[in-house]
Amino acid sequence: MPDTAGSAPVLRTAVLADSDTRWKWGALTARRLTPGARIDGLLLRGRATPTPRQLDEVGVTVDSLRETTGVRFVREASGRDAYDVVVLACVGGAVQAMLHGMARAARPEGAAEGPGGKEAGRLVRRPVIVTGYVGVVYEKLADGLLLRHGADVVLANSRYDAERFRAVYAGVGADGSSVTEGALPFLGGAPYKGPGHPDQGPHAGRPFTVVFAAQPSVPASRTDRAYLLRRAVEHARAHPGREVLIKLRSRPGEHTTHIEEQPYQKLAGRLPGGLPANCRLVYGHMGEVLDRTDLLVTVSSTAALESLHRGVPTAVLTDLGVREALGNHHFLGSGCLASWDQLDAGFLPEAAPEWTARQGVLPDGSYEHAFDTARARVAELAARDRLPGIAPYYTPTTAPGYLPGVLARHGLDVDGTPLPGAAAAADEGASGLRAVVRGAVRDVARGAYRHGVQRVAPVIRRMGEL
């Protein structure tokens, strides 16, 4: 760990992310937990690897940024001399694979015991490992948490989540001491002051603005997505003095955390008469969009928490029901549940302060202290010369029918060692003409995959319904 006389040590932090939204969460979490650290960004190669446009939209700068594979990351990040802190901002299966890979790489030579066994108690040189969730946790709670077990710090974005996380770990007899309460790292921005307020800077004098924050996978069906789009357009037509923005996460062909089979761009192109003059599709940083928002409308997006944090009136739609599959059940008790009919009639929801406080939404100014506990925990662990061996709950003993498949998807054998093919790919490196050719092949493969998801798969499903 670099150091100079009379100064605090400068930590080196790595962030591994597998999508644009997780990159945003991981990089900003690293900034919150290791202020002043050198941060190296690594993008896990896969179907949702962020494009340059998506990275630019997130707007987070780091000291270095490149793509990598799971096996290569494990090799580079396992030793304490490589990084002091590693933030795993990935889907649960990828987190579990990296934990097992790093556990195997950190074990002393000749130690054959797998993660979670007697060797887990041995002190080893390795980085502090942090993981968590990018937003609202409304599905796969147990599955996702157990796949993240083994990290030194499992961040909870609220007191509500921290209680749920610890209950899951206690329920299977796993150590829950890693669960640490924090908050979403990207909350912030200017507090909402109401439409027409003179202190709105460049947005002064704008019309009342309604933003529909679309989601890639919720709802999933074309019928439901077309319905939500139609209602947003009808709201614009019924209120010509308002501006209605349909905020999209990605452009056609791009992937984010979830697969989007029915992009709103294509649905908008099929609308009779097209979009009215006061309704349009927008992209960009969510915070910048919220700067000009008077009413945020969504089904269950994390954007609702960003909006509530600023005090912007926020509506979580009930038009398609309040259902676990949609995630809007998470907002029970929030005071935000509403339908397009109610919004058309002028209703503006008011959030319940007790609910927002439990969800880590802290417009009262205490947000800046939300990371104090997690920051202190990471600093204390990073200051140790050695840490206990990584001990995930899932092992070949506890999950013999599940774990091998999870690890194999990321190029690892059940003991955490690289599979032959994945090891060979990692050894090839990425330089010169070979890197250019491989990059071009990957781009073509991604394009073919996305075409299959967005064009071919829906057609096949429709044919099957005939």
Steps between C-alpha positions, in 0.01 A plus 500: 500500500664828394588737780698812564642631822243680708205424273221247495543202271349531153277202428475338161148389413369286215138506381376204296166570327295313242248766384461877483279527807726278707801697383330816624427341838845340535707802401302740718506252790878483468516880514286502815688223681858574398524878451827604340580146384629409157206326329548255214184414308463155348201412281411133500472387140150376417167581338447817704853645494440878491556686175706821492175700475357332808820559695501864397137535610581360844762772527728336759873539440764265639877466470485216248229307318514184290320175422596171658383143547409338829804274502739783417346718770543226761868470409563873510298583810570213736824615656507773763779668306262548206212684670403601851126499431292325235139606429304226323219681320363200314203267481491248787641205303802703389561617857491140624741388228747780577482415872582135437771586251664748734465259793686232304767742380564632852540159664856395580662242274407148601179603675241282332203588717232690309331830595310474825711210629771496764737707283249786508624584848858550382614861468603588145615804306210621289294814437188601687197392295185715484175426317134596509199590286455776244151598612166374627519133604154371417567150363737206554587628846630170640662388174684827445612534860637148532691548175660809656583330829873476558580865433644696792237771460151444356356848472133561572352814351271563797411393851212300353736306271756444776236335719383277213855404402596395852179298534581304182852416615378404847235280343760275336744516790747721310709777654318831450765730643594616152167680453566872538240774468570775251298669227483521123820685404344709223231683697543874508431806289316821572185472714176551311352847540178467304392609152553864419746558784729790402813321624514231231807617311497402132160331543321813623179566312467147365160331481383250761697189408389139542767232459410137439805297604485188284660170599658242269318195636202620707242446369618239252217453253452718193133552590582638845785717376288637217227578754737701724638689201149576374393634840806728517419633153133547589607693811701732277206552266261563789741756653646704213656741748714223646811338359512120518842333475540127455839429659667195344798311637655380174488546126399216265770232494643594840449285807479604860457290815191331354414386149256729319301303247242770422683836483278804546668663200345240270162518675502878461563463128176304468278756673227636273590862437830465683594691815333837563716813499516512882612136537839358409751226572808605697824338612778624722593510867198448726616773735497757220150394397379531860629860506200590282242252632177592680348150502690173465292204383625141492401140568771414753826658384781601732450842340205531739741500795718763333190711444372455856841592638465841334139543612357478147138373490532135400235260369543122496243368256226257600344474153633147446433397859716504811697183441828343605584438133491874438684599816254775589402304811826634643329840527212387721459758772700763312202717408620495139271238345275656237346435157519697176130584546580671831799682351291614205258651752780702661598279797853554635612229747665594828754255639471373859807622696515184714515282189768703324719503811492120524588477130817707534342799327618787718403844373557641850874543443622191689581318175867602506547298819331190356834350398695573819462151646586321175795731433643436847454124462680491164784716632546276806509184289733655241743596775550137601800319363301179449132406488312176562458272202187564291217273618185513282188320622477307174756220478513161325354366825212746554398541133644211295226524237511878461849636558685316217273656237535848649878478496521337156315791341793716601777259400569344841499142621320406820817553706547852363777415254466621138358250253749411224329703227455806719859479624631485143292804402632694797858404412465630146493857621364780286752686290569598142310361204359210701327743736352692205371183335359361823333832577335507158379143539356580843315801359350289221401230750336755729311648207376156396396421858310825537333451162390156616362634827325805359384372160506122463394384848179710513399371155553139608291558812218656299506205261476264795190681622313447171 
